[in-house]
Amino acid sequence: MGWFKELLPVLGSCAHEERKITASSLFVVGEMGGNDYLNAIFQNRTLDEAKSFVPGIIDAIRSSLAELIGVGAKTVLVQGMLPIGCEPRLLELFKHGRSAGNGDYDSETGCLTSFNELAELHNRALNHALDELRRAHPGTVIVYADLYRAVTDIAVSPRRYGFGCGPLFACCGGGGGPYNVRLAARCGDEGAAACGEPSEYVSWDGIHYTEAANRVIARGIVEGQYTTPPISLSVFSSD
Protein backbone atom coordinates (compact mmCIF):
# COMPACT_ATOMS: atom_id res chain seq x y z
CA MET A 1 0.00 0.00 0.00
CA GLY A 2 2.92 2.31 0.64
CA TRP A 3 4.23 1.73 -2.89
CA PHE A 4 0.75 2.17 -4.33
CA LYS A 5 0.31 5.51 -2.57
CA GLU A 6 3.64 6.63 -4.02
CA LEU A 7 2.34 5.69 -7.48
CA LEU A 8 -0.97 7.59 -7.19
CA PRO A 9 0.49 11.06 -7.98
CA VAL A 10 1.88 9.59 -11.23
CA LEU A 11 -1.62 8.49 -12.28
CA GLY A 12 -3.34 11.83 -11.68
CA SER A 13 -2.23 15.46 -11.48
CA CYS A 14 -4.43 16.19 -8.46
CA ALA A 15 -6.36 14.39 -5.71
CA HIS A 16 -9.60 14.66 -7.71
CA GLU A 17 -8.00 12.92 -10.72
CA GLU A 18 -6.47 10.25 -8.51
CA ARG A 19 -9.84 9.38 -6.94
CA LYS A 20 -11.50 9.40 -10.36
CA ILE A 21 -8.97 6.81 -11.56
CA THR A 22 -9.23 4.62 -8.45
CA ALA A 23 -13.06 4.76 -8.56
CA SER A 24 -13.12 3.54 -12.17
CA SER A 25 -10.52 0.78 -11.74
CA LEU A 26 -10.77 -2.89 -10.84
CA PHE A 27 -8.31 -3.71 -8.04
CA VAL A 28 -7.13 -7.32 -7.89
CA VAL A 29 -5.75 -8.13 -4.44
CA GLY A 30 -3.49 -11.18 -4.60
CA GLU A 31 -3.68 -14.20 -2.32
CA MET A 32 -1.96 -13.25 0.95
CA GLY A 33 -0.71 -15.51 3.71
CA GLY A 34 0.37 -18.54 1.67
CA ASN A 35 4.08 -17.97 2.18
CA ASP A 36 3.58 -17.36 5.90
CA TYR A 37 1.88 -20.73 6.33
CA LEU A 38 4.22 -22.63 3.99
CA ASN A 39 7.38 -21.22 5.53
CA ALA A 40 6.17 -22.32 8.96
CA ILE A 41 5.40 -25.81 7.65
CA PHE A 42 8.73 -26.17 5.82
CA GLN A 43 10.48 -25.11 9.04
CA ASN A 44 8.85 -28.10 10.81
CA ARG A 45 6.46 -26.00 12.86
CA THR A 46 3.16 -27.68 13.71
CA LEU A 47 -0.12 -27.09 11.93
CA ASP A 48 -1.53 -25.63 15.14
CA GLU A 49 1.28 -23.07 15.10
CA ALA A 50 0.53 -22.25 11.46
CA LYS A 51 -3.18 -21.90 12.28
CA SER A 52 -2.31 -19.38 15.01
CA PHE A 53 -1.12 -17.02 12.24
CA VAL A 54 -4.62 -16.76 10.73
CA PRO A 55 -5.99 -13.85 12.85
CA GLY A 56 -2.92 -11.69 12.28
CA ILE A 57 -2.86 -12.37 8.54
CA ILE A 58 -6.58 -11.60 8.19
CA ASP A 59 -6.14 -8.37 10.19
CA ALA A 60 -3.35 -7.33 7.80
CA ILE A 61 -5.55 -8.05 4.77
CA ARG A 62 -8.52 -6.19 6.31
CA SER A 63 -6.32 -3.19 7.10
CA SER A 64 -4.89 -3.08 3.57
CA LEU A 65 -8.36 -3.30 2.01
CA ALA A 66 -9.69 -0.52 4.23
CA GLU A 67 -6.73 1.61 3.19
CA LEU A 68 -7.38 0.83 -0.48
CA ILE A 69 -11.04 1.79 -0.14
CA GLY A 70 -9.90 4.93 1.66
CA VAL A 71 -8.04 6.15 -1.44
CA GLY A 72 -11.16 5.72 -3.56
CA ALA A 73 -11.35 2.07 -4.71
CA LYS A 74 -14.91 1.11 -5.68
CA THR A 75 -14.40 -2.37 -7.14
CA VAL A 76 -12.06 -4.83 -5.40
CA LEU A 77 -11.44 -8.52 -6.13
CA VAL A 78 -9.90 -10.37 -3.16
CA GLN A 79 -8.35 -13.79 -3.73
CA GLY A 80 -8.71 -16.53 -1.13
CA MET A 81 -6.17 -19.12 -0.05
CA LEU A 82 -5.24 -21.94 -2.42
CA PRO A 83 -5.60 -25.57 -1.27
CA ILE A 84 -2.02 -25.92 -0.04
CA GLY A 85 -2.62 -29.60 0.70
CA CYS A 86 -2.71 -30.17 -3.07
CA GLU A 87 0.80 -28.85 -3.69
CA PRO A 88 3.10 -31.68 -4.90
CA ARG A 89 6.10 -30.42 -2.94
CA LEU A 90 4.14 -30.56 0.31
CA LEU A 91 2.71 -33.97 -0.61
CA GLU A 92 6.22 -35.29 -1.23
CA LEU A 93 7.51 -33.86 2.06
CA PHE A 94 4.74 -35.53 4.06
CA LYS A 95 4.12 -38.65 2.00
CA HIS A 96 5.28 -40.93 4.80
CA GLY A 97 2.94 -39.36 7.35
CA ARG A 98 5.53 -37.04 8.88
CA SER A 99 4.25 -35.03 11.89
CA ALA A 100 1.89 -32.37 10.54
CA GLY A 101 0.64 -34.35 7.55
CA ASN A 102 -0.40 -37.60 9.23
CA GLY A 103 -1.02 -39.13 5.79
CA ASP A 104 -4.68 -37.99 5.81
CA TYR A 105 -5.43 -37.96 2.09
CA ASP A 106 -8.71 -36.80 0.60
CA SER A 107 -10.28 -39.67 -1.35
CA GLU A 108 -11.44 -37.48 -4.25
CA THR A 109 -8.40 -35.27 -4.81
CA GLY A 110 -5.48 -37.13 -3.20
CA CYS A 111 -4.60 -33.91 -1.34
CA LEU A 112 -3.64 -33.71 2.33
CA THR A 113 -6.81 -32.95 4.29
CA SER A 114 -5.16 -31.37 7.33
CA PHE A 115 -3.32 -28.77 5.25
CA ASN A 116 -6.42 -27.97 3.26
CA GLU A 117 -8.28 -27.47 6.53
CA LEU A 118 -5.78 -24.70 7.29
CA ALA A 119 -6.60 -23.04 3.96
CA GLU A 120 -10.33 -23.42 4.67
CA LEU A 121 -9.87 -21.83 8.11
CA HIS A 122 -8.12 -18.88 6.48
CA ASN A 123 -10.86 -18.53 3.84
CA ARG A 124 -13.68 -18.59 6.40
CA ALA A 125 -11.98 -15.86 8.41
CA LEU A 126 -11.30 -13.86 5.25
CA ASN A 127 -14.94 -14.07 4.14
CA HIS A 128 -16.05 -12.89 7.58
CA ALA A 129 -13.71 -9.89 7.28
CA LEU A 130 -15.01 -9.13 3.77
CA ASP A 131 -18.61 -9.21 5.04
CA GLU A 132 -17.66 -6.65 7.70
CA LEU A 133 -16.02 -4.43 5.07
CA ARG A 134 -19.08 -4.66 2.80
CA ARG A 135 -21.30 -3.46 5.64
CA ALA A 136 -18.90 -0.64 6.49
CA HIS A 137 -18.48 0.43 2.84
CA PRO A 138 -21.76 -0.20 0.98
CA GLY A 139 -20.60 1.95 -1.95
CA THR A 140 -17.74 -0.43 -2.74
CA VAL A 141 -18.15 -3.75 -4.58
CA ILE A 142 -15.98 -6.34 -2.80
CA VAL A 143 -15.76 -9.65 -4.66
CA TYR A 144 -14.24 -12.82 -3.16
CA ALA A 145 -12.37 -15.12 -5.58
CA ASP A 146 -12.55 -18.75 -4.45
CA LEU A 147 -9.18 -20.07 -5.64
CA TYR A 148 -9.59 -23.05 -3.32
CA ARG A 149 -12.62 -24.43 -5.15
CA ALA A 150 -11.17 -23.55 -8.57
CA VAL A 151 -8.13 -25.75 -7.88
CA THR A 152 -9.93 -28.62 -6.14
CA ASP A 153 -12.38 -28.84 -9.05
CA ILE A 154 -9.40 -29.38 -11.35
CA ALA A 155 -7.87 -31.93 -8.95
CA VAL A 156 -11.11 -33.95 -8.93
CA SER A 157 -11.61 -33.93 -12.73
CA PRO A 158 -8.36 -32.88 -14.48
CA ARG A 159 -9.32 -34.21 -17.93
CA ARG A 160 -12.51 -32.15 -17.90
CA TYR A 161 -10.26 -29.07 -17.90
CA GLY A 162 -7.82 -30.37 -20.49
CA PHE A 163 -5.06 -31.80 -18.29
CA GLY A 164 -3.84 -35.20 -19.42
CA CYS A 165 -1.31 -35.68 -16.64
CA GLY A 166 -2.08 -36.17 -12.95
CA PRO A 167 -2.97 -32.91 -11.18
CA LEU A 168 -0.54 -33.64 -8.35
CA PHE A 169 2.43 -34.44 -10.61
CA ALA A 170 4.88 -31.56 -11.16
CA CYS A 171 6.00 -30.71 -14.69
CA CYS A 172 9.42 -29.44 -13.63
CA GLY A 173 11.01 -31.76 -11.11
CA GLY A 174 13.20 -34.81 -11.02
CA GLY A 175 12.01 -36.99 -8.23
CA GLY A 176 9.76 -39.35 -10.18
CA GLY A 177 7.35 -41.20 -7.93
CA PRO A 178 3.77 -39.98 -7.44
CA TYR A 179 4.61 -36.25 -7.48
CA ASN A 180 7.85 -35.87 -9.53
CA VAL A 181 9.33 -33.75 -6.75
CA ARG A 182 12.89 -34.02 -5.54
CA LEU A 183 13.14 -32.10 -2.27
CA ALA A 184 16.88 -31.55 -2.63
CA ALA A 185 16.59 -30.07 -6.14
CA ARG A 186 14.08 -27.39 -7.08
CA CYS A 187 13.15 -26.60 -10.67
CA GLY A 188 16.22 -25.06 -12.30
CA ASP A 189 18.69 -26.89 -10.06
CA GLU A 190 20.98 -29.64 -11.29
CA GLY A 191 19.06 -32.91 -11.35
CA ALA A 192 15.70 -31.31 -12.14
CA ALA A 193 14.18 -31.08 -15.61
CA ALA A 194 11.02 -29.67 -17.18
CA CYS A 195 8.45 -31.79 -18.97
CA GLY A 196 7.91 -31.48 -22.72
CA GLU A 197 4.28 -30.29 -22.62
CA PRO A 198 3.59 -28.03 -19.61
CA SER A 199 0.05 -27.38 -20.86
CA GLU A 200 -0.79 -30.99 -19.91
CA TYR A 201 0.11 -30.33 -16.27
CA VAL A 202 -1.54 -28.45 -13.41
CA SER A 203 1.59 -27.94 -11.31
CA TRP A 204 4.70 -26.33 -12.78
CA ASP A 205 7.30 -26.97 -10.07
CA GLY A 206 5.43 -28.50 -7.16
CA ILE A 207 4.46 -25.10 -5.69
CA HIS A 208 3.43 -22.84 -8.57
CA TYR A 209 0.82 -23.58 -11.22
CA THR A 210 1.40 -23.84 -14.96
CA GLU A 211 0.23 -21.11 -17.31
CA ALA A 212 -2.48 -23.49 -18.54
CA ALA A 213 -3.81 -24.07 -15.01
CA ASN A 214 -3.72 -20.36 -14.21
CA ARG A 215 -5.70 -19.69 -17.39
CA VAL A 216 -8.46 -22.11 -16.32
CA ILE A 217 -8.57 -20.62 -12.81
CA ALA A 218 -8.62 -17.03 -14.13
CA ARG A 219 -11.40 -17.80 -16.62
CA GLY A 220 -13.55 -19.30 -13.87
CA ILE A 221 -13.09 -16.18 -11.76
CA VAL A 222 -13.70 -13.67 -14.57
CA GLU A 223 -16.85 -15.51 -15.64
CA GLY A 224 -18.17 -15.53 -12.06
CA GLN A 225 -18.04 -19.30 -11.50
CA TYR A 226 -15.80 -18.88 -8.45
CA THR A 227 -16.80 -15.48 -7.09
CA THR A 228 -18.90 -14.29 -4.15
CA PRO A 229 -21.14 -12.60 -4.95
CA PRO A 230 -21.51 -14.72 -8.14
CA ILE A 231 -20.95 -11.92 -10.63
CA SER A 232 -19.07 -11.82 -13.92
CA LEU A 233 -16.21 -9.33 -13.85
CA SER A 234 -17.05 -8.43 -17.45
CA VAL A 235 -19.72 -6.07 -16.06
CA PHE A 236 -16.91 -3.80 -14.90
CA SER A 237 -15.40 -3.35 -18.36
CA SER A 238 -15.52 0.13 -19.85
CA ASP A 239 -17.42 0.93 -23.05
N, C-alpha and C positions, 0 to 999 in steps of 0.2 A: 504494500500500500504506500510505503514511503517513496518507492521508485515511481509508482503510478502518479502520485501527487506532483512529483518533479516533472513528469511528462505533460501534465495537464496544460501548463502555460504554452507548450509547443503546439497543442491542438487548437487553442483559441487565443485571440488577442486580449480578451477580457473575461471576467468571471461569468458574464452573461453568455458569451459564446461557449465557454467551457461547459456550462450546465446544459446548454442546448445540445451540444455534442453527446454528453453523457446520457441525457434523457432520450436520445434517439438511437442509442447503441445497444447491442446485445452483449452483455458481459458473461463470459464463460469462466466460471471459477473452478479450477482444476481440483482433482481429488487430493485432499490433504490428510495427512496422518499415516499413510501407508509406510513411509520410510521409518517413522517413529516406532511403529509396531514391529516391522521386519527387523530393524536393527536390534531391538530388544531380544527378539527370538533368536537371531543369529548369534547373539552374545550369550546364549544359554540362560536367559532370564525366563521365568515361568510365564505361562499364559495369564495367570492371575495378576502378575506384575504388569504385563502388557495391557490388560484390561483396565488397570488403575490409571492408565494414561488417557482414557476416553474423555472424562470430564474436562480436563485441561485442553485437550485438542479441540473439542467442540466449542469451548469458550473462546479459543483463539479464532476459530472459523466464524462464530457469531459476531465477535468484535470486528473482524475484517469486513464482514458483510454490512454491518451497521455503518462502518466508515465509508464503504463504497456507496451505500444508499445516501449517506450524508453529503457526498459530492455530486449527487444528482442522478444516480443510476435508477432507471425505471424498469428495466428488464434484466433479470439475473438468472442464469442457469448454474445450479450448484451440483457438482458431481459427488455421488456417494462412494463408499469404499468398495473396491473390487473384492471378489471372493479369494482371499489370499491362500486359502486351503487348496486352491486349484493350481497353484504355481508349481511347475515341475521341480524347480530347485528346492522348494520347501518339502515337496513330496519325497524327493531323493534323500534329503537330510534326515527325515523322520520315517523312512520306509521300514525300519526295524523296530518301530514303536518306541523311539527314544523319548524320554521324559514328557515334554509338552504334547507330543503328537498322539501317543497311546495307540497308534494304528487304527483309529476310529474312522474308517472310510465310508463315505456316503455310497449307497448301493447304486444310485442312478448315475452319479458323475464320476465316482472314483476319487473325489477330493476328500481332504481331511476335515471332518465335521467340526472338531474343536476349534480349528483356526477360522473356519467360516463363521462359527458362532461369535468370534471376536468381531469380525466384519459386520455381522448382523447387529451386534450390540452398538457398534459405532453408528450404523445407519439409522437405527431407531432413535438414538440420542440426537443425531443430526436432524432427522425429520421433526422431532419435537422442537428443536431450536428454530427451524424454518417456520413452523406453525406460529411460534411466538413472534417472529419477525414479520410475518404476513399480517398478524393482528396489529402490530405496532406501526406498520407502514402499508396501509391498504392501497395506496396509490402506486405501489411497486409490484410488478409481477415477479414472483420468486418461483422458479421451476426446479424441481428435484430430478436429477438424472440417475436412474437406477442401473448403474454399471454392474452391480452384483447380479441382477436377474439377466441382464444382457449376456453376461459371460456364462452363467450356469445354463442358460438355454442352449448355448453353443455346445457346452460340455455334454449335455444330455443327448443332443441330436446333431453332431458335427456335420454329417453328410447333407442334412437339410440346408445348411448354410454354405455348402460348397467345399468343405474341408475333408479331403480324402484320408489324411493321416490322423492318428489319435490326438485328441485335444490336449492331452497331458504330456505329449512327446515334443521336446524342444527341437526346433529346426537346427539351431547352431549349438552344438555341444560336442560330446565325444565320449560320453560315458556308456552309451548303449543301454541295455536294460529297458525297463518300462518307461523311463523318462528321458533318456539320452542326455543326462546331466552328469558331468564329472565335477565334483565339488572342488577339486584342486585346480581346475582349469576352466576359467570363464571363457565365453565366446571372444575370440581374438587372441587368446593365449595359445602357446604351443601345446599341441595335443587336442585342440578343439577345431572343429570344421563345420562349415555351414552346409545345409542341405541344398539340393539342386533346384527345388521348386518351393520357395517359401510360401507361396500363395496356397499351398496345400495344408499348411500348418497354422495352428492357432497361436502357439507360443514361439517367439523368436529365439530367446536365449535362456528360457527357464524362469525369467522374471517379467520381461517385457513381451508385449504382443506383436505379432506380425502386422505389416501394413494391411493385409487382407482382413485380419480379424478386427483391427481398428476401424476399417471401413464398414464392416457389418454392424459393429457396435454404434458407430456414429450415425449410420443410416437409421437404426432403430430409435435413436434419441431424437434426431431431427424430425422424423415422421410421427413422433409422439407415442410410439409403442412402449417406451421405457421412461416416460415422464409423469410426474405428479405436480400439478394437475395434468391429465392426459391431453396435451395440446400440441399440435404440430408447430414447430418453430418457424415454419414457412410463413405464418401469419405476421411475423415481425419483419419480413423483408420489405424494403422500400419499393415504391412504384418507380 
